[in-house]
Amino acid sequence: MLWLWNFFLDRKQFSYVLITTLVLAGLFAALAIPKENSPSIVIPNGIVTTVLPGASAQDIETLVTNKLEDQVSGLNNLDTVTSVSSEGVSMLNVQFDANADVDKSIQELRDAVAKAVPDLPSDATTPQVSKIDFSNQPVLVVSIAGDLPPTEFSALAAEVSDGLKHIAGVSEVNVSGMPERQVTVVVSKEKLQQYGLRLTDIISSIASANASAPAGSISMNGVNYNVSFKGSIEDPSEIQNIAVGIKNNVPIYVRDIAVVSDGLASATSYSRLSVDGKPSSQAISLTIYKQTGAEIKEVADAAKAEMLRLQDTKLKGMNVFISPSTDQGVQITEQLGDLTKTGFETVALVMIVLLLTIGWRESVVAALAIPLSFLIAFIGLHLTGNTLNFISLFALILAVGILVDSGIVVTEAIHARMKLHADPLDAAKHALRDYAWPLIAGTMATVAVFAPLFFISGIVGKFIAGIPYTLIFVLIASIFVALGIVPLIAVLFTKKHPNRFEESQEEYTELATQWYKEKLRLILENRRWQRLFLRGLGVMFVLAMILPFTGLVKTVFFPQDDQDFVYINIQAPEGTTLGQTDLIVRQVEELLYPIKDISSLEITTGQSSGLTGGGSSGSNQANITVNLPLDHKKTSTEIATELQRVVSVVTAANVQVLQANNGPSAGAPIQIQFEGDNLDELITAAEAGKQLILSIPHVTNVSDSTQNNGTQFDLTVDRGKATALGLSTASIAQTLRAAVQGTKATSITQPKDDIDVIVKLNLNTDYIDPSDTTRTTIDAIKNLSVQGSNGPVLLGSVLQTQLGVSNAAINHKDKSRLETVSAYPDDKTTSTAVIAEFKKRVGELNLPSGVTVSYGGETEDINQSFTDMFLALIAGLVLMFMILIISFNSIRYTWYLLVIVPLSLIGVLGGLAITGQPVSLTSLLGVIALGGVIINHAIILMDSMIHHLATEKGRPIIDIVVESSATRLRPIVLTTITTVVGMIPLARSNATWGPLAFAVMFGLTFAICLTLVLVPMLFYRYQMRVLEKK
């Protein structure tokens, strides 16, 4: 391919046009490529949600979850089915194999669920099947606080929500903090008995009174007329005039036996807002989601503009608050800005190093390779449908230290050959002749080490897929720029007559080269030193590999970065009413108001935070988003630790202060799972596991899935007596459900939203609000009178009552029951260390034979991801092996080069230990990147030794090895220094990518010794053995 690179030098006008075209196309691609905060992740996962209001977790498990699991378990390409049966809600998470077709799998899931629908209770909602879309994250959360009556506030929330939904790019707006409009029909149990009616009669009468239908058409005088029956209820006031029966030939109307309330549904959540330490005020929260493919910043900015407009009209006088921590438009701008700044700092440092070592012209030429490579890479990224997010931006910054290598090598080679060739064009062509193939081989070897990252499984694989995409495009672009464009620019910039500064640079370079030649010769002449060097490497490698096992180097999944917010989850005992839970939340609020490190609080009672990996709802749940000042001096970890201490005085509920994960959310880092069929055995095992985890030091926020199990009344029927009195089990169940929970009779269709009509009984005759009807005793239920075929019957005469355990939630994994103990490590330990200690002591639990224990959370992620990374590295080394064999036609030389990669772990692990950085997913990415850079350097050196050996026959081997190694000293040292220096801004950018930067910096610093000493030593020893055999 040398002719191609010479073609660009010889056809300069064409080359200039090509460069201009690529720059313009790259600029267009950079502007057009979609920008987002996190990468879009599409995985074959489906969620099946079914609601059965008022049902206990056991009833949900029996009546809904089990039936759905039976149908779903036979699907093709199924990986795992997990489910949660909680009060009133069944939720299945159906995960397919990673290589399954997403749309086809979701459609098959919908078909399977549809088959189960006939077996579900009639009161259950139609199961909703949704595809998990990790890009479907809220782009903005707006809190609106004000002093309005609930009905007006609810109407205002609906109006604002409707306006936001019309914004281009908005897919959904969720409103919390205010219930929806609802018509409640509270039936008098005394009136039912007086008129001899059943509660189910009222429900069916209201339902049948709300009907419209097209009757067809008739023909009159040659003209067709459509006939339409208009029987729908159009206004809630019409309900009280519906006839529900007749007595003594007189109609009985709803108004005769019930009170019709046109108001709001029972509150399921409360929202409040506190800013600058002021007491919280009533609020609604609007969570705005974007459509797939829509620009985050555009949608967020449009929503903020709409809210600004509304502040002058409908929201005038109200407090509209948008926290920067939930504004993804601001977040993505800041994040992209920070990473862009880091990128510019990296380029600047690289240029300074080159300026000090080979001159300002050469530094400009080599530095130009960076933006040119990026612009060409943007074209590839845009055409393949990639987005620009913090993962791809990080990859671009990482690429700076890698891609500049080829440009530096070519620039330095042209610079060195100007001493021998008067014409810069001849110097450029000779440099290309010597370096083109080694650089191509090195780049392809680096591409090979990144390519296997495409095959990492699960969410993590999807999450980091932008890294190999970006790096491979940049690397391919960089070799084209280094061999096709850099020589052309170097010819224009190169000057034959050096100045005094450049002469000094050459003098120092010569001194360093002579020193290296002397030391290398001493080592090659002394076999004892060589043996000590090799043995020392072996000892250091063993010591480095045991560092993670000693605890000197911690192991984590994703390092915790500093955040602009923390969140507090509050979980009261199961059965706690919404009002009582809210009192506990207010107690927590009072503790937070005086703290200066807090800028605002966003409070929601009735729901846990979605940042835990999937929020849950319930009257005993609550969460507080604690927004920190943008210039907070303490880290979010320090603040979270302090807040945990402050709120620890609240004992009426489990209060956890947590931080959002940097990587894909996986819930609590420590998860111990007990699996089996016997629920009692699982509960006992989970409670014992919780006590064991509590005894392990440095573990916080310990909870288990059984801790909120409560108490319930179990009602059983005497079937014989009920049958004798003319009652069926089904009629008793329907009456009980309608009396206690209330039953939806119908819906009133409105232009914007339908209004549900709920019928319930006045179990509490002293109620004020319809939601108060259930504030009663079990005796009120037993004293209900139900019409049997032989007359009214007291339910207490056919029912037996006893107290039982109410499970807060029943979890399944592949149809087996599951209980989980979860916890968080503090800053003095890691989840891996905690799990290791738990495994040592698991025998203390004396688990029954039917109960098995497994480990999830971060430990599971670490094991899976680290295994995938190791396999990816092995696969990359195999691909490297093949490329190097093709390049050198020698298995031996290939092994000499590849052995450097594992030995570089001495520098990596030693560096992580020195800097206190953990082994993490990102540091393993650094090891993979490091392997590509090291091989690049080693190829250049090996190619030089082989070339000199072939052209200088008869010369002593030691002279050949020393001289050929010395000719490659400057490009190898220069590229090493620039890569290490280029990692400095990334190392200090944030905690997530710091371990990667340190892994590359220390690994490469150590690897230069391996490249410049070990490779020549192995080559020399082999050549001497060949001579001895001859």
N, C-alpha and C positions, 0 to 999 in steps of 0.2 A: 504493500500500500504506500510505499515511499513516493511513488509517482504522483499520488493524489495530493500529498502535502507539498511536494515541489510544484504541482500545478497551481496551488493557491499563491505561491511565491512568484511564479512566472507570469500569471494572469492577474496582475494586481487590480486592474480596473473591475474585473468580474468579482474579485474578492471583496472590494469596497462595496459594490452593489449588494452582494450577498450579506455582508455584515450589517449594512443599513436595513435590509429587509428583515433580517432576524431580530434586530433591535426593535424595530417598529412592531413586528408581530409579537415579540415578547412583552412590550409595553402594553399592547392591547390585551394580551392574555392576562397580565398581572392585574389590570383594571377590571376585566370581565369575570375573572374567576370568583366564585362565591366565597364570601368570608363568613366564618362562624366561630363560636367560642370553642366548642368541642367537636371532634369528628362525628359525622353521621354514622351511626351503627345500625345496620339492619341484620338481624339474626332470626332464624326460624323459631320464634317463640310466640305462643298465643296465650292470651288470658281469657278465661271463661268466667263471667261474673253473673251470679243469679241472686236475686233478692227475694226473701220470704219474710215479710215484716212480722216481728214479734216472736219468731221461732228461736228456740235455744240452740246452742252449738250442737248438742246431741241430735236434736231434730233435724237441723240443717245437714248434719253428716248422714243420717239415715235416709231422709226424704229427698235430698238433692245431690249431695256430693258423691255418695256411693253410686247412684244411678248414672251420673255423668261419667265417673271414672270407668264404669263397666263398658260404656260405649267407646270412650276415648282410648282405652288401653290397647285396642287392636289396630291402631293406625300404623301405617308404614313409616319407616325412618324415625321411629319414636326413640328419644333418648331417655328423658325422665319426665314423670308427671308428679308434681307436688300440689298440695291443696291445703287451704285453710278454711275450716268451717267455724264461723264465729256467729255471734248473735245476729240473726236476720240476714246473713250474707254467706254465700259459698263462692270461693274464688279458687279456680284451678290455674296453675301455671304449667302449660304443656310445652316442653322443650324438645325440638327435633334435632336430628343430627346436623352438625355444622354445614355439611355439604348438601343438605336437602333444599329443594326449591321452596322459597319462602311463600310465594303466592299459592302454589299448589298445596303445600302443607296446611296453610290456613284455611283454604277452601275445604279440604278433606276434614279438618277439625270442625268446621261449621256444619258439614253434612252429618258427622257423627253426633254432634250435640243435638241437631234437629231430630234425630232418631230417639233421643232420650226425653224430649219434651212431653210426649203423651203420658209418660210415667211420673212426671213431676206434679206436685200439688197444684190445684187450680189457682190458688192465691199467689203462687210464685210468678215472678216476672219472667218474661222470655229471656233465656240466657243470652248475654251479650258476649260475642266473640270479638276480640280486638287483637291486632298485631302489635307486639312491642316495638316501639320506635324510639330509640334512645335520642334521636334528634328532636323528638316532639317534647321539648322542654319549655317551660314558661320563659318568655323573653322579657316579661315585665310583671311586677306585682304592685298594684295600686291600692292604697288604703284611703278610704274616705271616712272622716270622722265628723260627727255633728250631732246636734241635739234635736232629733226629729222623732215623732211617734213611730212605732214599729211598722205600721201599715204604710205610712208615707215613705219611710226609709226603704222598705221592700220594693215599693213601686219605683222609687228613684233608682235603686240598684238595677232593676230590670230594664229601665229606660237607658241608663248609661251603658249597660252590657250590650243592649241591642245596637246602640250607636257604634260601639267598638267593633262589633262583629262585622260591620259593613266596611271596615278598613281593609284595603287590599293586602293580602298576605296573612290575615288573621284567620286561624282555623277554629278557635274555640275560646270562649271567655267563661271561666268558672267563678261563680259568686258564692262567698261564704260569709257567715256572720249574721245572716238575716234569712228567716224561713220564707217559703213561697206562699202565695195566696192560696187559701183552701176554704171550702165550705164544709162545716162540720154539723152534722145532724145528731144532736144528743137526745136519745129516746128515753122517755120516762118508763122505768120498769113497772111502776104502779099503773100507768095508763095501759101498758101492754096487757097486764093481767085483767084490768077493767074491761077492755074491749076484746079479750080473748085472742090476741094477736101474738105472733112470734116475731122476733127481731129479724129473722130471715125474710119474713113477709114484707117488712119495710124496705129492706135492701132491694128485693126483687121488684117491688112496685116502683121505686125511684128509677131503677135501671130501665124498666120497660117503658117508663114515661118519657124517656129521652131517646127518641128514634126518628130518623128521617130516611126516606128512600125514594128513588125515582120509580114511579108507578108505570111508566111506559108512555105511550102516545095515543091520541085519538084523532079521528078525521072528522071534520065538520065543514060542510059546504066546500069540499075540495081542498081544504087547508088542514095540514097536520099540526096538532098542538101537543106539546109535551105535558105530561101530568106528573107533578112532583109532590110527594107528601112531606109537609113541613111539621114535624113533631118534636124537633129538638128543643131542649131547654136552652134559652139564650141568655137568661139573666138569673142569678142566684135567688132573687126574690120569688121566682116562680115555684121553687121547690116546696115551700110551705103549703101551696095550694094543690099538691098532688094527692089524689085519693089513694089510700092504702088498704081500704076495706069498707065494709058496709055493715051496719047494725040497725035492726028495726027499720030497714029500708032507708036509712039515713047514711050518706057517705061519711066516712071517717078520713079526715085529711091529716097530712103530716103535722100541721100546726096544732092539731088536737092532742097529739101524743108526744111531740118533740119540740125542742128549741133549735131553730136554724141559725147558725152563726156564720156570717160571711167575714172571715178574718184571715189569720195566718195559720199555717200548720204548726204543730208543736216544734219548738226550737230544738235543733240537733247540734247547733254550734253557736258560740258567741265570739265576736271579734272586737278587739279594742286596739287603740294606738296610743303610745306615750312617746313624746318627743322632748329631748333635753331635760329629762328627769321629772317632768310634770306628771301628775296623776293621769292615768289612762282614761280615755273617753270612748264611748260607743262608736263602732266603726263597721264598715263592710270592706271586704277584701275582694279585689277583682284580679284573677290570675289569667293573663293573656298568653295564648299559645300561637305560634306561627304555623303556617302551612309548610309541608315538606317542600324544600327547594326555595322557599322565600328567604330573602336577606334579613338576618337578625336585626342589624342596625336600622334598616329602612322601616321594618315593622315596629320596632321599639320607638323610633323617632316619630313615626306617624301616630302611634298611640299616645305618646306624650303631648304631641301637638293637639290632639283631640281633647285630652284632659285639660290642657291649658285653655282651650276655647270654652269648654264647659264651665271652667271656674268663673268666667265672666257672665255666665247665664244660669243654667240649672243648678250649678254647684256653688253659686255665690254665697259667701259667708261660711263655707264649710272648709275643713282642713283636708287638703288633698296631699298625700305623702307618697313619694316614690323613693324607696331606699336605693342608693347606688349599688348596694350588694345584691339586689334582685333585678337591677336594670342590666340586662345582658347586652344592650347596645353600648352602655358605658363600659361594662366589663370587657367586651371584645375589643373596644377601642384602646383601652388601657393596656390590655394584654398584648395586642398586636404592636402597640407603640413601644412597650417595654422590650419585647423581643426584637423589634426593628432596631431600637437603640443598641441592644446588645450586639446585633449583627454589625452595625456601623463601628462600634467599639472594636469588635474583632478585626474588621478590615483595617482600621486605623493602626492597631497594634502590629498586624502583619506587615503593613507598609513601613512602620518605624524599624522593625527588625531588619527588613530587606535594605532599607536606606542605610542602616549602620553597617551592613555586612557586604553588600555588593554595589551600592550606589543608588542615587535617586532615580536615574532613568530606568534601571532594571526593576526598582521597586514599583514604579508606576506601571511598567509593562506587566509584571506579575500580578499586581493588584487589579488591573483591568480584566484579568481572567475571571475574577469573582462575579462582577455584575453581568458580564457577557454569558457566563455559564448559567447564572440564575435566570436570565431572560429567556434563554433557549429552553431551560427546564420548565419554565412557566407555560410555554407552548404545549409541551407534552402533558403537563398536569391538567391544563384546561381541556385539551382534546380527549383525555381519558375520564373526564367527569369528576376529578378530584376537587376538593375545596381547600381554602387557605384557613387553617385553624392553628391552635397553639401546638399541636403535634407536628404538622407540616412545617410551621415556622421554626420550631426547635430543630427539625431535621435540616433545614436550610442553614441554620447557624452551625450545627455540627459539620455540615458539608464544607463550610468555609475552610476549616482546618485540614480537610482531606483534599478538596479539589485544587487548592492552591499549590499542592505538592508538584503536580505535573507542570504547571506554569512556571514554578520556581526552577525546576530541573532544566527545562528548556531554556529559560532566560539565562541561568547560570552557565549552561553549556555554550550558548552563543557568546556570552561574555568571555568565557575562558578561551574560546577558539578565535576570538578577535586578535589574540596575541600571535596566532599563526597565519591568519588570513587577512589581507588588507581590505578585501571587499566584504561588507557585512552580509551580503547575499550568500557568498560562499561559506561564511561562518555559520549561517543559519542552516544551509543545506547539509553541512558536515555534522552539525549538532543533531539534526533530524535523523541522519543516517545512523548515528551511534545510539540514539535514545528512543527512537520511535517504537521499535518492537518491545523493548523492556517496559516502556510506559504503557503501551497497549495491554501487555500481559498483566502488568500490575493493576491497571484499572479494571480489567475483566476479572481478575482474582478478587478485587474488592467488591465488585458487583456480585460475584458468586457468593461471597460471605453474607451479603444482605438479602439475596433472593429467597433463601429458606424462611425468612421472617413472614413471608406471605402465608405460610402453612401453619403458623401458630394457631391453635384452636380457640374456640369460645369467644367471649366478649373481649378478652384481652387482645386476641389476635386481630379482631376487627378494630379495636381501639388504636393499636399502633400500626395498622396497615399503611397509614400515610407516611411512615418513616421509610420503609423500603421503596415505596413508590417515588418519593421525593429524592432520596439519595441515589437511586439508580438513574433517574432522569438527569440529575445534576452531574453524576460521575460520567455518564456517556457524553453529556454536553461539555464537560470539562476536558475530556481527552480530545474532542474535536477542536475546542478553543485552543488548547495547549499546542497541538500539532498543526492546526490549520490557520489560526488567527494570531496567536502570540508571536510566532516567527516573523509574520508580516509586520506587526507593530514594532517588534524589536529591531528590525532592519531600519525602520524610520527613526527610531530613537537612539540607536547605538552610535557611539562616537569613538573614533580611534584614539583621539588625544585625551588622556586622562588628566584630571587635576590632582593637586597634592593630596586631597582627602582620599581619592580613589587609589592613589599610589600607596597610601598608608594602609588602606584596607587590604591590598594585595600583599603587603609586607607581613601583616599579622596573619593573613591566611597561610602564607608560606611558612611562617614560624610554627603555626598549629599543625600544618601538614608534616613538617619535619619531626616534630615531637611525637606525633602519632606513629610515624614510620619507625622511629627508634623504639618506642614501647612495644609495638606489634612485633618487631623483629626479635626483641628480647624474649617475648612470650613464646614465639614460634621456635626459637632456638633451645628453649629449656623445657624438656618433657615433664620435669617435676612440677613446674609452675602450671603446666597445662592440666596435669592430673589434679592438682589442688583446686584449680579453677572449676573443673568439671564436678568434682566432689562437693565443692562449696555450693554450686548451683543446685545440686541434688538435695543437699541439706536445707537450703533456703526454700526450695520448692515445697518440701514436706512441711516445714514450719509455717509457710504461708497458707497452705491448704488447711491446716488445723486451726487457724485463727478464728474462723466463724464458729467452730465448735467449742472454743474456749470462752466465748462471749466478748472477746476483745473487739471483734467486729460483729455488730448486730445484723440481724436479717429481718427485713421488712418487705412488704409488698410495694407500696408507694410511700416515700417519705412524706411526713406531714408538712405542708407549706403554710406560711402565714396567710390568714384569711381576713376579710373585712367584717366577718360576722361569726358568731357561734350560735348554737341553738340549744334550747332546753326542752327536753321531753318530760312531761309530768304524767304519771300513771297512778291513779287512785285505785283502791281495791275494787274488784268486780262488783257491779251492782250500785256503785256510787252514782247518785243522780247528777245530772248536768249542773244543776244549781250548786250542789255541794262541792263538786269538782271545781267550779268557778271560784268558790270561796277560798279553796286551797291555792288556786292560781293567783288570786289577788294577794294572798299572803306572800307568795314568791315575788310578786311585783313590788311590794312594799320594801323588800330586802334589796331590790335592784335599783330603785330610784336614786339613792345617794351616791352610787358608784360613778366616778368621773370618767371611767374608761368606756362608758356606754353613751351612745348618741341617741338611740331610739329603741323602742320595744314594739314588736308586732305580735299581738297575743291572739291565739285561737284556742278556745275551749271546745272540746268535742272531736278533736282530731290530733293525731301525733304528726310530727314533721315528716314530710316526704323525703327528706335528706337522709333518713335512716335506711334507705333502700326500698322504700315503698311504705308510705304512711298508712296508718289504720285509723278507723273512726270508732267512736264509742263515747257514751256519756262519761266514762271515767278517764278519757284521754285528753291531753292538752299539749300545746307547744308554744314556746316563745322564741321568736327570732330576735336575737340580741345584736343590733347593728353597732359596730365600733366606729369611732371617729376615723376619718380617712388618714389622718396623720398620727394614729395611735403609736405610742412609743413602745409599749409592751407587745409581745407577739400574741397571736390569738391563742396559742397553747398556754402561755402564762396566764392570760385572762381567764381562759376556761378553767384552769386549775384553781384560780382564786374564786371564781364564781361557784365552783363545786363546793368549796369550803363554806362560802357564805350561805348557800341554800341548804346545807346539810342539817340545819336546825329544823327544817320542815320534815316532820315524821309521819304526817297523815297520808303521804303518797311517796312513790318512788320518783325522785327528781334526778335527772341525768343531764349534765352539761356536756355537749358533744360538738365535734367539728365535722365539716363536710370532708369526704374523701377527695384526694387529688385525682385518683384514677377512677375506673368504673366502680360504681357503688356496689358493695357486697354485704351491707349491713354491718353488724358488730364484727370486729377483727377476730375475736375468739368465739367460736361456736362449737359446742359439744352436743352431739345429736344422739339421742337414745331411740332406737327403733324396735318395734315389736307389735303384737296384736292385742295384748292385755293392757287396757288403759290404766288400771290400778297399778300394775307393775311398773309401767312407764312413769307414772307420776311419782312413785316411790323412788325410782332410780334417778329421776331428774332432781328431786329434792336433795338426795344424797350427793349427787354431782355438784349441786350448787354449794353445799356446805364444804365440799372438798376444794372447789375453786376459790372459795372465800378464805381458805387457810393458806393459800399461796400468796407470798408477799407481792406488793406492787400491782395488785389487780383492783380495778375500780368498776363501778356501774354494773355490778353483777345482777343478773335477773334470769328468770326461767319462765318458760311458757305456761307453767302451772300456777305461778304465784298469784294470779288474779282469779283463780277459780273461786266461785262464790256459792251461794245457797239458792235453791229454788224449791217451789212447791210442786211436787209430783202428784197429779190427780189421776186416779185409776177408776174405772167404771165397773160396777157389778152388772155384768151383761145380762144375766138372767132376770134380775129385778127390773132393769131398764126395758127389756123386751116385754115383760109382763105389763109394764105401765105404758107401752106404746111408744118408747123412745129408741132410736137407733144410735149407735156409737157415732156415726157421721153427723147426725143432727146435733148431738151434744157438743161435738168438737167445733162445728160451725158456729153454734151459739156462743160458746166460750170465747172463740177467737174474735167474733164480732163485738161481744160485750167488752172485752178487755183491750184488745189492740185496736179494734175498729176495722171496718171493711170498706173498701172502695166500692161504692155503688155504681158510679158513673163519672164521666168528665163533661164539663161544660166547655164547648169549643169557643175560643175567643180569637180575635184577629192575630194576637201575638203568641200567647201561651194558653194552654188548656188549664182549667181549674178543676182539681179533683174534688169529688163529693164523698166525704167519709161519714159512715154511720156507726155510732157507738152507743153504749148504754151509760146511764147515769149511776154507775156503781157508787159514786160519792154524791149523795143527794144535796150536799152543801157546796157543790163546786161553784166557782166564780167564772173561771176560764175553762173552755172545753178540755184543755190539757190537764186540768185538775181531776177529771173524772176517775182516774186510776189511783188517786191517793186514798186508798181504802184498805180494808182488811180481807183476809181470805174468807172470813165468815160472810162478807157481802156477796162473794161469788157463790158460796154454798147456799145462800138464801134466795138465789135467783129462781124464778118460777118459769118453767118451760112447758109449752103446750104439748101434751102427748095425745095419742088417739083417744084416751079415756078421760082427758081433762088436764088441768095444770098439775105439774109435778115439780117439787123442790129438788134442785140439783143435788143438794146435800144428802138426799135420801138414796141416791144411786152412786154417789162418788165417795171414794176414800182418799184422804189427804195425808201426805207425809213429806218431810223435808228431805231433800236430796242435794247432791253436789251439782253445781252449775259450772261447766267448763267454759272458761273465757273463750277458748279456741281449741279446736282439735285439728292437728296437723297430720297430713299424710305424705308419704313419699313412696311412689309406685304402689299405692293402695294399702301400704302398711302404715300404722299409726306412728307418729313421731313427736317426741318432746325435746325441747332444746334449752340448753343453758348457755347464755351469752354474757360476754364481759369485754372490758376494754383494758389494755395495759397502760400503766402510767409512763412517764418519760424515763423511768429507770429500768425498764425491761421491754421485751417485745412479745408479740403474740406467739411467736415460734418457741421462745423460752418457756412461756407459761404452759403451752400445750405439751412440751417435752416433759415438764415437771408433772403435769396431770397424768400423762401416760405411765410414768414411773409408779404412780400411786393409785392407778385405776383399780388395782386388785382390792383396795380397801372398800370398794363399793359393794362387793359381793353380789354382783348382778345376777338375776335369775337367768336360767338357760334360754328363755325366750326373748331376752333383751340383748341387743347388740349396740355397740357404741362406735361412732365415727366422728370425724372432725371436719368442720366446715369453716366458713368465714375466710379470714385472711390466710390462715394456715393452708386451707385447701387451695386458695388462689396461688400462694407461694409455691406449693408443691407442683401444681399443674403448670404454672407459668415457667418456673425454673427448669422443670423437665423439658418443656417445649423449647425453651431457650437453649438448653444443653444440646438437644437434638438438632436445633437449627444451626448451632455452632459446628456440630459434627458434620452435618450435611454441607455446610459452607466449606469446611476443611476438605471434604471429599471433592467438591467441585473445584476448589483451589488446587487440590492434588492433580486433578485431570488437566487443568489449564497449565500448571507448571511442568508437567510431563511433556505436554505438547510443546512448550516453550524451550525446554532444555534437553528433551529426549533422554532423561536420566531419572530413574527412581531415587537413586542415592542423593543427587543434588536436591531433588524435591523434598526429601526427608530433612536434609540439612536446613532448608528454609522453614518448613512447617513446624519443626521442633521449637522454633522461637516463640510461636503463639502460646502454647501452654506455659512455657517458662516466663512469659511476660506477666503471668498472674502473680509472680513474686512481687513485682512492682505495684500491681493493681491492689492486691490485698494489703500489702505493707502500707501503701499510700492511704487506703481507707482507714486503716488502724491509726495512722499518725494524725489524720485530720478528723477522726471521730465520725466518719461517714459510714452509713450502713451498706451492706450488700442488699441491693434492691433490684426491681425490674429494670430501672433505668441504668444502674451500674452494670448490669449484664449486657444491656444494649451497648454500653461503652466498651465492654470487652470484645463484642463482635466488631464494632467499628475499629477498635484497636488492631484486631487481627488483619483487617484490610490494609491499614496504614503500614504496619510492620512488614508485611509481605511485599508491599510496594518498594520499600527501602531495600529489602534483602534481594529482590530481583535485580535492582540496579547494580548492586555489588556483585552478585553471582555472575551476571552477564559480563561485567568487566573482567572478572578473573578468568572466565572461560574464553573470552575473546583474546586476552593477552596470552593465555596458555597456548591457544591455537596459532597465534601469529609470531610468537617469540620462542620457537622450539630451540632447544639447546641451552637456554638461559636457566640459571638455578631456580628451582621451584620457589624458594623462599623470596627471591627477588621479585619474581612474577606476582606472588601473592601480595607482598608488601606494596609494590608499586601500583598494582591494579586497585587495591583497596584504597590507597591514598588518593587516586584520581577521583574516587567517588566520595571522599570524605566531606567536601564542602556541600554538595547537593543534599547528602543525607543529613548532615548536621543542620543545615539551613531549614530543610523541610521539617525536621524534628522540632527545632526551636519555634518556628512559625506555628506549627500545630499546637504545641504546648502553650505558647503565649496566646494563641487564638482561643484556647479553652478558658482562659482566665475570666473574661466577662460572663461566660456561661456558668462557671463555677460559683460566681457570686450573685447570679441572677435570682435563683430561688432554690428552695430545699429539694424540689422534685428532680431538677436536672443537675444539681450539684454533684451527686455521686457519680453520674456519668462523666462529667468533666474531669473530676479528680481521677477516675479510673483511667481515662485516656492520658491525662497529664503524667501521672506516676508510672503507668504502664509503659508509655512511650519513652520516658526518660530512662527507665531501666532497660528497655528493649534496644536502645542505641548501643549499649555495651554489648548486648548479644549480637547485634548486627555487625558491629565493627570489630569484635573480638572472637566470638564463638564461631560465626560463619567462616571467616578466614582460617581459623584454627582447624575446624573440621575438614575444610577443603584441602588445606596443606597436609594434614595427617593422612588423608586418603591418597593424595598424589605421591607422598613419600612411600606409602606401602606399595603403590603400583611400581615405583622405581626400584624398590628393594626386590620385588618379585622378578623384575627384568634382569 
